[in-house]
Amino acid sequence: MGLVEVHPYRFTAVTEIDAEVIRETRQFAALQTAAMARLAIPRLGEGDRAWASQLADEAAATIHGGGEWLPAHARLLEHLFRRTENRLFSFLLEDLWFVVLRNLTQTDLSMDERVAIATAVTDLGAAILAADVSQAEAAARRMFGNFD
């Protein structure tokens, strides 16, 4: 998971964030973001959908600009996360999302990956604005890689 492992009465080790951990993290993030979209979008009013679409545009712009893409993504995901209205889902993500963000900070994106992710984020924003849950789920999965 890319965390500190503590083994009572034995030893402490810091786990390495390697390519496999990053791949697993991206897959987890893709699937959880799709679930988040499924839960949140039906609960969003017109203003919330417009705000989410704007956040998606900002996230896509940071990717195209070569900047720090995770903070902009996190703002969009937090907006959706807060509107899922599912306590169990919220409990799960509150405990695990920091691991996802930590692991993804180790990700170096190629230009092709940046273009694909920016396109997926733009598609997610459009799907949220249109309240199209199925398209939003598909775009959310593509935000972190092609996990259809």
Summary of the structure (lengths in Angstrom):
residues: 148
radius of gyration: 15.8
end to end distance: 22.5
largest distance: 54.7
contacts: 451
relative contact order: 0.20
helix: 71%
strand: 5%
